[in-house]
Amino acid sequence: MGMEQKTHFMADKLKCISCGKCVNVCFGMVLFFSEEGCPRIRNFERFGWRGRWRCQHCLAVCLTGAISIFDKKPENSLPLPPSEKSIAFCCISTGEIHFPNDKAAEIAIQTVKEYKRQIKSEIEVIFNVFKDLDYGIYKKLLRTN
């Protein structure tokens, strides 16, 4: 039995945008990108690498709801409480996976806008960036959008 069956890990190829957040947030390093561009889970011993493989961070950070794990599906997750007025959104990682910074920013902004439109939310989203390069890209894109 493969690791996908044991963990019930699934990435919906139609929803996955290959942003890399799930792979980057995986402290146990059990996720990787397949040739198809979707995350997969590696075969590993019973405790996983670094002893972490049940954290479900991949599910929590997936921008498009493409990931299901341990029979937990994104559509069953709790929405933000109505009292929340703003939320910080970390910049999509571009370093390790060499994803283009400008494309990452475009994906993040469009995904947030689409999600807010779908759920009819007025929540303020603050894009948290770490590099001056990313700050300039986000500033330019948010000005034009």
DSSP file with accessible surface (Angstrom, degrees, kcal/mol):
  #  RESIDUE AA STRUCTURE BP1 BP2  ACC     N-H-->O    O-->H-N    N-H-->O    O-->H-N    TCO  KAPPA ALPHA  PHI   PSI    X-CA   Y-CA   Z-CA
    1    1 A M              0   0  173      0, 0.0     2,-0.0     0, 0.0     5,-0.0   0.000 360.0 360.0 360.0 128.8    0.0    0.0    0.0
    2    2 A G     >  -     0   0   24      1,-0.1     4,-1.8    41,-0.1     3,-0.4  -0.243 360.0-107.4 -75.3 165.2    1.4    3.4   -1.0
    3    3 A M  H  > S+     0   0   11      1,-0.2     4,-2.3     2,-0.2     6,-0.3   0.849 117.1  61.5 -63.4 -33.9    1.8    6.3    1.3
    4    4 A E  H  >>S+     0   0   32     37,-0.2     5,-1.2     1,-0.2     4,-1.1   0.913 107.0  45.5 -59.1 -40.0   -1.1    8.2   -0.4
    5    5 A Q  H  45S+     0   0  113     -3,-0.4    -1,-0.2     3,-0.2    -2,-0.2   0.898 112.8  49.6 -70.7 -40.0   -3.5    5.4    0.6
    6    6 A K  H  <5S+     0   0  120     -4,-1.8    -2,-0.2     1,-0.2    -1,-0.2   0.862 123.5  30.5 -66.5 -37.7   -2.2    5.2    4.2
    7    7 A T  H  <5S-     0   0    0     -4,-2.3    63,-3.2    -5,-0.2    64,-0.2   0.500 100.8-128.3 -98.6  -7.0   -2.5    8.9    4.7
    8    8 A H  T  <5 +     0   0   92     -4,-1.1    63,-0.4    -5,-0.3     2,-0.3   0.862  47.4 171.5  58.9  35.5   -5.4    9.5    2.4
    9    9 A F      < +     0   0   10     -5,-1.2     2,-0.3    -6,-0.3    60,-0.2  -0.623   3.5 166.9 -80.2 131.9   -3.3   12.3    0.8
   10   10 A M  E     -A   68   0A 110     58,-2.6    58,-2.5    -2,-0.3     2,-0.5  -0.991  24.1-162.4-147.9 137.4   -4.8   13.7   -2.4
   11   11 A A  E     -A   67   0A  18     -2,-0.3     2,-0.7    56,-0.2    56,-0.2  -0.988  24.9-132.5-118.7 120.2   -4.0   16.8   -4.5
   12   12 A D    >>  -     0   0   50     54,-2.8     4,-2.4    -2,-0.5     3,-0.8  -0.613  11.7-155.5 -73.7 112.9   -6.8   17.8   -6.9
   13   13 A K  T 34 S+     0   0  130     -2,-0.7    -1,-0.2     1,-0.3    53,-0.0   0.778  91.7  55.7 -63.3 -26.6   -5.0   18.4  -10.2
   14   14 A L  T 34 S+     0   0  169      1,-0.2    -1,-0.3    52,-0.1    -2,-0.1   0.782 116.3  35.4 -77.1 -26.6   -7.7   20.8  -11.4
   15   15 A K  T <4 S+     0   0   88     -3,-0.8    -2,-0.2    51,-0.1    51,-0.2   0.729  92.9 101.2 -96.3 -26.9   -7.4   23.0   -8.3
   16   16 A C     <  -     0   0   28     -4,-2.4    -5,-0.0    50,-0.2    46,-0.0  -0.410  43.8-175.7 -67.2 129.3   -3.6   22.8   -7.7
   17   17 A I        -     0   0   59     -2,-0.2    -1,-0.1    90,-0.0    21,-0.1   0.240  41.4-121.8-106.0   9.1   -1.7   25.9   -9.0
   18   18 A S        +     0   0   43      1,-0.1    -2,-0.1    19,-0.1    20,-0.1   0.839  60.3 149.0  54.8  39.4    1.7   24.5   -8.2
   19   19 A C        -     0   0   13      1,-0.1    -1,-0.1    88,-0.0    80,-0.1   0.744  52.6-132.8 -74.3 -25.7    2.5   27.4   -5.9
   20   20 A G     >  +     0   0    1     72,-0.1     4,-2.8    12,-0.0     5,-0.2   0.409  68.8 123.2  91.9  -2.4    4.7   25.3   -3.6
   21   21 A K  H  > S+     0   0   34      1,-0.2     4,-2.1     2,-0.2     5,-0.2   0.918  75.4  50.1 -60.7 -40.9    3.3   26.4   -0.3
   22   22 A C  H  > S+     0   0   12      1,-0.2     4,-0.7     2,-0.2    -1,-0.2   0.926 114.1  44.0 -64.3 -43.0    2.4   22.9    0.7
   23   23 A V  H >4 S+     0   0   28      1,-0.2     3,-0.7     2,-0.2     8,-0.2   0.921 115.0  49.2 -68.0 -42.2    5.8   21.5   -0.1
   24   24 A N  H 3< S+     0   0   57     -4,-2.8    -1,-0.2     1,-0.2    -2,-0.2   0.819 110.4  49.7 -68.8 -31.3    7.6   24.4    1.6
   25   25 A V  H 3< S+     0   0   31     -4,-2.1     2,-1.3    -5,-0.2    -1,-0.2   0.617  82.1 107.3 -84.7  -7.7    5.6   24.2    4.8
   26   26 A C    X<  -     0   0   18     -4,-0.7     3,-1.5    -3,-0.7     5,-0.1  -0.519  45.2-178.1 -77.7  95.0    6.2   20.5    5.2
   27   27 A F  T 3  S+     0   0  101     -2,-1.3    -1,-0.2     1,-0.3    25,-0.1   0.804  83.0  56.0 -64.1 -30.1    8.7   20.3    8.0
   28   28 A G  T 3  S-     0   0    1     -3,-0.1    21,-0.3    23,-0.1    -1,-0.3   0.578 103.1-135.8 -78.1  -6.9    8.9   16.5    7.7
   29   29 A M    <   +     0   0   94     -3,-1.5    -2,-0.1    -6,-0.2    21,-0.1   0.854  63.8 131.1  55.4  38.7    9.9   17.0    4.1
   30   30 A V        +     0   0    5     22,-0.1    12,-3.4    19,-0.1     2,-0.3   0.603  50.0  79.0 -95.1 -10.5    7.5   14.2    3.0
   31   31 A L  E     +B   41   0B   8     10,-0.2     2,-0.3    -8,-0.2    10,-0.2  -0.748  52.6 161.8 -98.3 147.0    5.9   16.2    0.2
   32   32 A F  E     -B   40   0B  61      8,-2.2     8,-2.9    -2,-0.3     2,-0.5  -0.948  41.3 -96.3-150.5 166.2    7.4   16.8   -3.2
   33   33 A F  E     -B   39   0B  63     -2,-0.3     2,-0.0     6,-0.2     8,-0.0  -0.778  35.2-142.4 -89.9 131.4    6.3   17.8   -6.7
   34   34 A S    >   -     0   0   17      4,-3.0     3,-1.9    -2,-0.5    -1,-0.0  -0.251  34.8 -96.0 -77.9 174.1    5.5   15.1   -9.1
   35   35 A E  T 3  S+     0   0  210      1,-0.3    -1,-0.1     2,-0.1    -2,-0.0   0.778 126.4  61.8 -62.7 -24.1    6.3   15.3  -12.8
   36   36 A E  T 3  S-     0   0  125      2,-0.2    -1,-0.3     1,-0.0    -3,-0.0   0.549 119.0-111.4 -78.7  -9.1    2.7   16.5  -13.3
   37   37 A G  S <  S+     0   0   21     -3,-1.9    -2,-0.1     1,-0.3   -19,-0.1   0.564  80.7 115.5  90.1   9.8    3.4   19.5  -11.1
   38   38 A C  S    S-     0   0   11    -21,-0.1    -4,-3.0   -20,-0.1    -1,-0.3  -0.828  71.8 -99.4-109.4 151.7    1.2   18.4   -8.2
   39   39 A P  E     -B   33   0B   5      0, 0.0     2,-0.3     0, 0.0    -6,-0.2  -0.376  40.2-177.8 -69.2 145.9    2.4   17.5   -4.7
   40   40 A R  E     -B   32   0B 107     -8,-2.9    -8,-2.2   -30,-0.1     2,-0.4  -0.906  25.5-116.1-133.4 165.2    2.8   13.9   -3.7
   41   41 A I  E     -B   31   0B   6     -2,-0.3   -10,-0.2   -10,-0.2   -37,-0.2  -0.875  27.4-128.3-109.3 135.2    3.8   12.3   -0.5
   42   42 A R        -     0   0  100    -12,-3.4     2,-0.3    -2,-0.4   -12,-0.0  -0.439  25.7-105.8 -75.1 155.3    7.1   10.3   -0.3
   43   43 A N        +     0   0  115     -2,-0.1     2,-0.3     5,-0.0    -1,-0.1  -0.606  54.6 162.2 -74.4 137.6    7.2    6.7    1.1
   44   44 A F        -     0   0   22     -2,-0.3   -14,-0.0    -3,-0.0    -3,-0.0  -0.964  40.6 -81.8-152.4 167.4    8.8    6.9    4.6
   45   45 A E    >   -     0   0  161     -2,-0.3     3,-2.1     1,-0.1     4,-0.0  -0.169  60.9 -84.7 -68.3 173.0    9.2    4.9    7.7
   46   46 A R  T 3  S+     0   0  189      1,-0.3    -1,-0.1     2,-0.0    -2,-0.0   0.730 128.7  41.9 -58.7 -26.8    6.4    4.8   10.3
   47   47 A F  T 3  S-     0   0  125      1,-0.2    -1,-0.3     5,-0.0    -2,-0.0   0.502 102.9-139.5 -97.5  -3.6    7.6    8.0   12.1
   48   48 A G    X   -     0   0   14     -3,-2.1     3,-1.1     3,-0.1     2,-0.3  -0.011  42.8 -41.6  71.3 175.3    8.3   10.0    8.9
   49   49 A W  G >  S+     0   0  106    -21,-0.3     3,-1.8     1,-0.3   -19,-0.1  -0.589 130.6   1.6 -78.2 139.1   11.3   12.2    8.5
   50   50 A R  G 3  S-     0   0  164     -2,-0.3    -1,-0.3     1,-0.3    -2,-0.1   0.693 120.0 -82.4  58.7  14.6   12.1   14.4   11.5
   51   51 A G  G <  S+     0   0   56     -3,-1.1     2,-0.5     1,-0.2    -1,-0.3   0.616 104.0 111.7  72.4  10.2    9.2   12.7   13.3
   52   52 A R    <   +     0   0  128     -3,-1.8    -3,-0.2     1,-0.1    -1,-0.2  -0.941  16.9 116.1-122.7 120.2    6.7   15.0   11.6
   53   53 A W        +     0   0   52     -2,-0.5    -1,-0.1    -5,-0.1     3,-0.1   0.312  69.4  61.6-158.7   9.4    4.1   13.9    9.1
   54   54 A R        +     0   0  150      1,-0.1    -2,-0.0     2,-0.0    15,-0.0   0.184  66.8 105.6-122.2  17.8    0.7   14.4   10.6
   55   55 A C        -     0   0   61      1,-0.1    -1,-0.1     3,-0.0   -29,-0.0   0.782  66.6-149.2 -73.3 -28.3    0.8   18.1   11.1
   56   56 A Q     >  +     0   0   54     -3,-0.1     4,-1.7     1,-0.1     3,-0.3   0.682  50.6 137.8  67.0  19.9   -1.6   18.9    8.2
   57   57 A H  H  >  +     0   0   77      1,-0.2     4,-2.4     2,-0.2     5,-0.2   0.862  65.8  63.9 -60.7 -33.1    0.0   22.2    7.5
   58   58 A C  H  > S+     0   0   10      1,-0.2     4,-1.0     2,-0.2    -1,-0.2   0.916 103.8  46.6 -58.0 -41.4   -0.2   21.4    3.8
   59   59 A L  H  4 S+     0   0   23     -3,-0.3     3,-0.4     1,-0.2    -1,-0.2   0.921 112.2  51.1 -64.8 -42.7   -4.0   21.4    4.1
   60   60 A A  H  < S+     0   0   82     -4,-1.7    -2,-0.2     1,-0.2    -1,-0.2   0.841 114.1  41.1 -67.8 -34.2   -4.0   24.7    6.0
   61   61 A V  H  < S+     0   0   37     -4,-2.4     2,-0.4   -40,-0.1    -1,-0.2   0.561  79.5 118.8 -94.7  -6.6   -1.8   26.6    3.6
   62   62 A C    ><  -     0   0   27     -4,-1.0     3,-0.5    -3,-0.4   -46,-0.0  -0.441  50.0-159.0 -66.3 116.4   -3.3   25.4    0.3
   63   63 A L  T 3  S+     0   0   34     -2,-0.4    -1,-0.2     1,-0.2   -47,-0.0   0.778  86.8  36.5 -67.2 -29.9   -4.6   28.6   -1.3
   64   64 A T  T 3  S-     0   0   45    -49,-0.0    -1,-0.2    -3,-0.0    -2,-0.1   0.389 108.1-111.9-109.0   2.2   -7.1   26.8   -3.6
   65   65 A G  S <  S+     0   0   17     -3,-0.5    10,-0.2    -6,-0.1   -49,-0.1   0.844  71.6 137.4  71.4  33.6   -8.3   23.9   -1.4
   66   66 A A        +     0   0    3    -51,-0.2   -54,-2.8   -55,-0.1     2,-0.4   0.664  46.5  81.9 -85.2 -15.6   -6.6   21.3   -3.6
   67   67 A I  E     +A   11   0A   3    -56,-0.2     2,-0.4    -8,-0.2   -56,-0.2  -0.777  47.0 175.4-104.0 134.4   -5.2   19.2   -0.7
   68   68 A S  E     +A   10   0A  13    -58,-2.5   -58,-2.6    -2,-0.4     2,-0.3  -0.989  10.1 170.2-126.8 139.2   -7.0   16.5    1.3
   69   69 A I  B >   +C   72   0C   6      3,-1.6     3,-2.2    -2,-0.4   -61,-0.2  -0.992  61.8   6.0-151.5 143.2   -5.2   14.5    4.0
   70   70 A F  T 3  S-     0   0   27    -63,-3.2   -62,-0.2    -2,-0.3     3,-0.1   0.880 128.7 -60.9  51.6  40.5   -6.3   12.0    6.7
   71   71 A D  T 3  S+     0   0  101    -63,-0.4     2,-0.6   -64,-0.2    -1,-0.3   0.640 106.5 132.5  63.0  15.8   -9.8   12.3    5.4
   72   72 A K  B <   -C   69   0C  99     -3,-2.2    -3,-1.6   -64,-0.1    -1,-0.2  -0.879  38.7-165.4 -97.8 126.3   -9.8   16.0    6.1
   73   73 A K    >   -     0   0   82     -2,-0.6     3,-1.7    -5,-0.2     4,-0.2  -0.870  26.5-127.0-114.5 143.7  -11.1   18.0    3.2
   74   74 A P  G >  S+     0   0   28      0, 0.0     3,-2.0     0, 0.0    -1,-0.1   0.853 107.3  62.8 -59.0 -33.0  -10.8   21.8    2.7
   75   75 A E  G 3  S+     0   0  124      1,-0.3    -3,-0.0   -10,-0.2   -10,-0.0   0.714 101.2  53.9 -68.0 -14.6  -14.5   22.3    2.2
   76   76 A N  G <  S+     0   0  122     -3,-1.7    -1,-0.3     2,-0.1     2,-0.1   0.404  86.5 109.8 -96.2   1.2  -15.1   21.0    5.7
   77   77 A S  S <  S-     0   0   68     -3,-2.0   -17,-0.0    -4,-0.2    -5,-0.0  -0.391  78.6 -99.8 -74.4 156.2  -12.7   23.5    7.3
   78   78 A L        -     0   0  163     -2,-0.1    -1,-0.1     1,-0.1    -2,-0.1  -0.534  34.6-126.2 -75.2 139.7  -14.0   26.4    9.4
   79   79 A P        -     0   0   99      0, 0.0    -1,-0.1     0, 0.0     0, 0.0  -0.320  43.0 -76.9 -74.4 168.5  -14.3   29.8    7.8
   80   80 A L        -     0   0   74      1,-0.1     0, 0.0     2,-0.1     0, 0.0  -0.372  56.9-100.3 -62.1 142.6  -12.7   32.8    9.3
   81   81 A P    >   -     0   0   66      0, 0.0     3,-1.8     0, 0.0    -1,-0.1  -0.365  28.7-120.6 -62.9 145.6  -14.7   34.2   12.3
   82   82 A P  T 3  S+     0   0  136      0, 0.0    -2,-0.1     0, 0.0     0, 0.0   0.734 108.3  67.5 -62.8 -18.4  -16.8   37.2   11.4
   83   83 A S  T 3  S+     0   0   86      2,-0.0     2,-0.3     0, 0.0    -3,-0.0   0.658  75.4 103.8 -77.0 -14.3  -15.0   39.3   13.9
   84   84 A E    <   +     0   0   97     -3,-1.8     3,-0.1     1,-0.2    -4,-0.0  -0.533  43.2 177.8 -72.1 129.8  -11.7   39.2   12.0
   85   85 A K        +     0   0  168     -2,-0.3    39,-2.5     1,-0.3     2,-0.3   0.678  65.0  11.7-103.2 -25.0  -11.0   42.4   10.1
   86   86 A S  E     -d  124   0D  47     37,-0.2     2,-0.3    39,-0.0    -1,-0.3  -0.984  57.0-163.8-151.1 160.3   -7.7   41.6    8.6
   87   87 A I  E     -d  125   0D  70     37,-2.2    39,-2.9    -2,-0.3     2,-0.4  -0.993  21.7-125.7-145.4 143.0   -5.4   38.7    7.9
   88   88 A A  E     -d  126   0D  67     -2,-0.3     2,-0.5    37,-0.2    39,-0.2  -0.765  20.3-161.3 -90.9 136.5   -1.7   38.5    7.0
   89   89 A F  E     -d  127   0D  34     37,-3.4    39,-3.0    -2,-0.4     2,-0.1  -0.970  16.7-132.9-120.6 113.9   -0.9   36.4    3.9
   90   90 A C  E     -d  128   0D  59     -2,-0.5    39,-0.2    37,-0.2     3,-0.1  -0.414  30.1-100.5 -68.5 142.2    2.7   35.3    3.6
   91   91 A C        -     0   0   14     37,-2.5     2,-0.1     1,-0.1    -1,-0.1  -0.306  44.9 -99.8 -58.7 136.9    4.4   35.8    0.3
   92   92 A I        -     0   0    1     12,-0.1    -1,-0.1     1,-0.1     2,-0.1  -0.443  45.9-106.4 -61.1 130.6    4.6   32.6   -1.8
   93   93 A S        +     0   0   45     -2,-0.1     6,-0.1     1,-0.1    -1,-0.1  -0.372  47.2 164.4 -63.3 133.3    8.0   31.1   -1.4
   94   94 A T     >> +     0   0   10     -2,-0.1     5,-0.6     4,-0.1     4,-0.6   0.520  54.0  78.8-123.8 -13.8   10.2   31.5   -4.5
   95   95 A G  T >45S+     0   0   38      3,-0.2     3,-0.9     2,-0.2    -2,-0.0   0.990  96.4  32.2 -66.3 -69.4   13.7   30.7   -3.2
   96   96 A E  T 345S+     0   0  164      1,-0.3    -1,-0.2     2,-0.1    -2,-0.0   0.852 127.5  39.6 -61.3 -39.1   14.2   27.0   -2.9
   97   97 A I  T 345S-     0   0   56      2,-0.1    -1,-0.3   -77,-0.0    -2,-0.2   0.456 102.1-129.8 -94.9  -0.1   11.9   26.0   -5.8
   98   98 A H  T <<5 +     0   0  161     -3,-0.9    -3,-0.2    -4,-0.6    -4,-0.1   0.829  43.9 167.6  58.1  35.8   13.1   28.9   -8.0
   99   99 A F      < -     0   0   44     -5,-0.6    -1,-0.2    -6,-0.1    -2,-0.1  -0.645  46.7 -97.8 -78.5 138.0    9.5   30.0   -8.8
  100  100 A P     >  -     0   0   67      0, 0.0     4,-2.4     0, 0.0     5,-0.2  -0.333  25.8-139.5 -61.9 130.8    9.4   33.4  -10.5
  101  101 A N  H  > S+     0   0   35      1,-0.2     4,-2.2     2,-0.2     5,-0.2   0.880 100.3  49.4 -58.4 -44.2    8.7   36.2   -8.0
  102  102 A D  H  > S+     0   0   87      1,-0.2     4,-2.2     2,-0.2    -1,-0.2   0.915 112.2  47.6 -67.1 -38.6    6.4   38.1  -10.3
  103  103 A K  H  > S+     0   0  100      2,-0.2     4,-2.6     1,-0.2    -2,-0.2   0.906 110.3  53.0 -66.9 -40.5    4.4   35.1  -11.2
  104  104 A A  H  X S+     0   0    1     -4,-2.4     4,-2.5     1,-0.2    -2,-0.2   0.922 110.1  47.9 -60.3 -43.4    4.1   34.1   -7.5
  105  105 A A  H  X S+     0   0    0     -4,-2.2     4,-2.7     2,-0.2     5,-0.3   0.917 110.9  50.8 -65.0 -42.6    2.8   37.6   -6.6
  106  106 A E  H  X S+     0   0   82     -4,-2.2     4,-2.5     2,-0.2     5,-0.3   0.932 112.0  47.4 -59.8 -45.8    0.2   37.4   -9.5
  107  107 A I  H  X S+     0   0   24     -4,-2.6     4,-2.6     2,-0.2     5,-0.2   0.933 113.1  48.5 -62.2 -46.1   -1.0   34.0   -8.3
  108  108 A A  H  X S+     0   0    0     -4,-2.5     4,-2.4    -5,-0.2     5,-0.2   0.943 114.3  44.7 -61.3 -48.1   -1.3   35.2   -4.7
  109  109 A I  H  X S+     0   0    2     -4,-2.7     4,-2.6     1,-0.2     5,-0.2   0.940 116.1  45.6 -64.4 -46.6   -3.2   38.4   -5.5
  110  110 A Q  H  X S+     0   0  102     -4,-2.5     4,-2.6    -5,-0.3    -1,-0.2   0.900 113.0  50.7 -65.9 -38.5   -5.6   36.7   -8.0
  111  111 A T  H  X S+     0   0   25     -4,-2.6     4,-2.7    -5,-0.3     5,-0.2   0.926 111.8  47.1 -66.0 -43.3   -6.2   33.8   -5.6
  112  112 A V  H  X S+     0   0   15     -4,-2.4     4,-2.9    -5,-0.2     5,-0.2   0.939 113.5  48.5 -63.6 -45.6   -7.0   36.1   -2.7
  113  113 A K  H  X S+     0   0   83     -4,-2.6     4,-2.2    -5,-0.2    -2,-0.2   0.924 113.4  46.9 -60.4 -44.8   -9.3   38.3   -4.9
  114  114 A E  H  X S+     0   0   77     -4,-2.6     4,-2.8     2,-0.2    -2,-0.2   0.920 113.1  48.8 -64.4 -43.3  -11.1   35.3   -6.2
  115  115 A Y  H  X S+     0   0  106     -4,-2.7     4,-2.4     2,-0.2    -2,-0.2   0.940 111.6  48.9 -62.6 -45.9  -11.5   33.7   -2.8
  116  116 A K  H  X>S+     0   0   58     -4,-2.9     5,-2.3     1,-0.2     4,-0.6   0.895 112.7  48.9 -61.3 -38.0  -12.8   37.0   -1.3
  117  117 A R  H ><5S+     0   0  153     -4,-2.2     3,-0.7    -5,-0.2    -2,-0.2   0.937 110.5  50.7 -66.3 -44.9  -15.3   37.3   -4.2
  118  118 A Q  H 3<5S+     0   0  116     -4,-2.8    -2,-0.2     1,-0.2    -1,-0.2   0.882 119.7  34.4 -61.9 -41.3  -16.5   33.7   -3.8
  119  119 A I  H 3<5S-     0   0   78     -4,-2.4    -1,-0.2    -5,-0.2    -2,-0.2   0.387 106.8-124.2 -96.9   3.8  -17.2   34.0   -0.1
  120  120 A K  T <<5 +     0   0  178     -3,-0.7     2,-0.4    -4,-0.6    -3,-0.2   0.931  51.5 167.1  55.0  52.1  -18.2   37.7   -0.3
  121  121 A S      < -     0   0   28     -5,-2.3    -1,-0.2    -6,-0.2    -2,-0.1  -0.781  37.7-168.4-102.8 142.5  -15.7   38.8    2.2
  122  122 A E        +     0   0  178     -2,-0.4    -1,-0.1     2,-0.1    -5,-0.0   0.235  43.5 138.7-104.7   8.6  -14.6   42.3    3.0
  123  123 A I        -     0   0   16      1,-0.1     2,-0.5    -7,-0.1   -37,-0.2  -0.245  56.4-121.8 -58.7 138.8  -11.6   41.2    5.1
  124  124 A E  E     -d   86   0D 119    -39,-2.5   -37,-2.2     2,-0.0     2,-0.6  -0.736  23.7-153.0 -82.9 128.3   -8.4   43.2    4.5
  125  125 A V  E     -d   87   0D  29     -2,-0.5     2,-0.6   -39,-0.2   -37,-0.2  -0.914   3.9-159.8-106.3 123.7   -5.6   41.0    3.3
  126  126 A I  E     -d   88   0D  81    -39,-2.9   -37,-3.4    -2,-0.6     2,-0.6  -0.917  13.1-141.4-103.8 116.6   -2.1   42.2    4.2
  127  127 A F  E     -d   89   0D  35     -2,-0.6     2,-0.7   -39,-0.2   -37,-0.2  -0.710  13.5-150.9 -82.0 119.1    0.6   40.6    2.0
  128  128 A N  E     +d   90   0D  63    -39,-3.0   -37,-2.5    -2,-0.6     2,-0.3  -0.815  20.8 178.2 -94.8 113.6    3.7   39.9    4.1
  129  129 A V        -     0   0   31     -2,-0.7     3,-0.0   -39,-0.2   -39,-0.0  -0.828  23.9-164.6-117.1 157.5    6.9   40.0    2.0
  130  130 A F        +     0   0  156     -2,-0.3     2,-0.3     1,-0.1    -1,-0.1   0.635  68.8  61.5-113.1 -22.1   10.5   39.6    3.1
  131  131 A K  S  > S-     0   0  101      1,-0.1     4,-2.3     0, 0.0     5,-0.2  -0.843  73.1-131.9-112.7 147.3   12.5   40.9    0.2
  132  132 A D  H  > S+     0   0  149     -2,-0.3     4,-2.4     1,-0.2     5,-0.2   0.877 110.4  59.1 -59.1 -36.2   12.6   44.4   -1.3
  133  133 A L  H  > S+     0   0  105      1,-0.2     4,-2.0     2,-0.2    -1,-0.2   0.943 107.9  43.9 -58.2 -48.4   12.2   42.8   -4.7
  134  134 A D  H  > S+     0   0    7      2,-0.2     4,-3.0     1,-0.2     5,-0.3   0.893 109.6  56.8 -65.8 -39.2    8.9   41.2   -3.7
  135  135 A Y  H  X S+     0   0  129     -4,-2.3     4,-2.7     1,-0.2    -1,-0.2   0.941 108.7  47.0 -57.0 -45.8    7.7   44.5   -2.0
  136  136 A G  H  X S+     0   0   39     -4,-2.4     4,-2.3     2,-0.2    -1,-0.2   0.901 112.8  48.8 -63.7 -41.3    8.1   46.3   -5.3
  137  137 A I  H  X S+     0   0   32     -4,-2.0     4,-2.7     2,-0.2     5,-0.2   0.951 114.4  44.3 -64.8 -49.0    6.3   43.6   -7.3
  138  138 A Y  H  X S+     0   0    7     -4,-3.0     4,-3.0     2,-0.2     5,-0.3   0.914 112.5  52.8 -62.8 -42.4    3.4   43.5   -4.9
  139  139 A K  H  X S+     0   0  101     -4,-2.7     4,-1.7    -5,-0.3    -1,-0.2   0.939 112.7  44.4 -59.5 -45.3    3.2   47.3   -4.7
  140  140 A K  H  X S+     0   0  139     -4,-2.3     4,-1.6    -5,-0.2    -2,-0.2   0.945 116.3  45.6 -65.2 -47.6    3.1   47.6   -8.5
  141  141 A L  H  X S+     0   0   30     -4,-2.7     4,-1.3     1,-0.2    -2,-0.2   0.891 112.9  49.2 -66.0 -40.2    0.5   44.8   -8.9
  142  142 A L  H  < S+     0   0   76     -4,-3.0    -1,-0.2    -5,-0.2    -2,-0.2   0.826 108.7  54.2 -70.7 -28.8   -1.8   46.0   -6.2
  143  143 A R  H  < S+     0   0  173     -4,-1.7    -1,-0.2    -5,-0.3    -2,-0.2   0.875 113.3  42.0 -68.0 -38.4   -1.7   49.5   -7.5
  144  144 A T  H  <        0   0  105     -4,-1.6    -2,-0.2     1,-0.2    -1,-0.2   0.643 360.0 360.0 -85.1 -17.6   -2.8   48.3  -11.0
  145  145 A N     <        0   0   88     -4,-1.3    -1,-0.2    -5,-0.2    -3,-0.1  -0.081 360.0 360.0 -93.4 360.0   -5.4   45.8   -9.7
